[in-house]
């Protein structure tokens, strides 16, 4: 089964995926406040907060690299 999407559709999906990823990080921080965050997690959370404030997203290559 082949699916064809335009570049703008792909960008929209990637932006939505990034927004979901950021929201999951935020919710994890809210729901697990008793858990001490590692330095790496603190940096990731701060980065996610900055991304939310800036309204930024990630490109496909970055997403593939991150998710393996």
N, C-alpha and C positions, 0 to 999 in steps of 0.2 A: 504494500500500500504506500503510495507516494503522496506527500503533502507539500504543497508549494505555498510559501509565505513571502510577502514583500519585506524589504528591508525595514520599513517603518513598522510593520506588524511585529517583526522580530525584536526591534528595539523596544517596543511597547511591552512585550512579554518579558524581556530581560529586565526592564525597569520595574515591572510588577514583582518579579522574582526577588530582585534586590530589596524592594520595599518589604516583602514578606520576611526575608532574612533579617533585616534590621528590626522589624517588629518582634520576631521571635527572640532576638537578643535582648530587646527591651523587656519583654514579658518574663523571660528567664530571670533577669535581674530583679524584677518586682516580686516574682513568686518565690524566689529562693534567697531572700535577704540574709538569712542566717548563715548561708554558705559563704565562706571567705573566697573572694575572687583571686586568682593568680595574677601576677603582673601582666601576663599575656592577655588574659581575659579582660582585665581593666583597660588595657590599651585597645582591645577590640571593641569594647563597649564605648569608650570615648570616641573612637573612630566612627562607630555606628551613629552616635549622637550627632557628630559633626556632619555626617552624610545626610541625616534627616534634616538638619538645619539648613544645609546647602541645597537640598533637593537633588543630590547627585545620584548617579547610577553607575553600573559597571558594564564593560563591553563583553561580548561573547567569549573572546579569548581569555579574559581574566576569570570569567565564570567557569569555563571548562578547566582552567588550571587549578582554581580553588577546589572544585568538586572532584577533580581527578577523573 
